[in-house]
C-alpha cells in the first residue's frame, strides 16, 4: 500500500508556452515561486509537468497542500482563481484562469 496521505490536496493549474517560454517558466517557478510557497504553512511540495501541444508546451503546475486553509493562505477567498504573477505571465502564451483541487487518495512513489 502507499503511505497514509491524510487530507493532502493537489492544486492543479495549466498554461501554454513556447518551448523557450516553458523552460524560462520552469526556472522562474524554481527560483522565484518555490521559495515563496515554502514560506506558507501547509505547503507540502510541487511538480511542474510539460507535454507537447501543437507546437507549444502545455505546462501544468501541481502544488500539494496539507489543508484547505493552507490553500486559502496562498489563493485567498476564491480557491478556484488561478494565482499567476505578472512576471510569470510574460513567459507564457496563455494560461487558465482557474485551478482545480483534488484530494490525494493514494500516494505511491518508488
Secondary structure, DSSP 8 states (H G I E B T S, - for coil): --B--TT-EEEEEEEEE-HHHHHHHHHHIIIIIHHHHHTSTTEEEEEEEEEEETTEEEEEEEEEES-HHHHHHHH-S-TTB----HHHHTT-SEE-SB-EEEE-S-B---
